[in-house]
Amino acid sequence: VSSSHLQLAGFVLGTVGWILCAVSMGLVEWRVWHVDNTTIISSGIAWVGIWKVCFISYIHVSPGYEEQFCHKFSGYDSSIPHEIYAAQGLLLIAMCTGLLGLTATVFALRNVYMGIARKTLITRFFLVGGCFYIFASLCVLIPVSWNFYSVAHNQSIAFPPSYNMPSSPVAQEAGAAIPVGIVAGILLLLSGTFSLSYRFPVTANPITK
């Protein structure tokens, strides 16, 4: 049991990282757009996520009340940047592979803490879990870095007219989803490293006289 404390810590980090991955995927604040035309986007701020784009408007409601309008990305639209669709697929893969990594680690830790001394079985499951963690980490960090690059270079998006969104903002900044995704990727990477570092303890054979 004393040989698997680091792997137990890796399991905790992997669990937190997997949860943060889900949070990042669900947030719409990937890119925060500042626009100068407030005729429709009343607050002057729009949020561009990987599933939809949202903004606050006062047009269709009574004065003094605000309503959030969202347009979901349906199917494949060539006007939407590739990094957005890549983020959709890679984060879904990260969720699945991260869950597989957690499952493999749980099985290995179960054998350790229950005293089932099967060296090959325990080592292999820690190895499999670590590989899944690292692969999930890459699937998170790639789209997060790609979208952050697009934000840093203030790249525009040719939204369809029905979205009521300008093609380019006055300025844009990284939303909350990007730092959350970075932390998730780092935690998954650490958990994978901890799992791969497991070494089955070597016990000395007793000397019989």
Order of alpha helices (4+ residues) and beta strands (2+ residues): alpha-beta-beta-beta-beta-alpha-alpha-beta-alpha
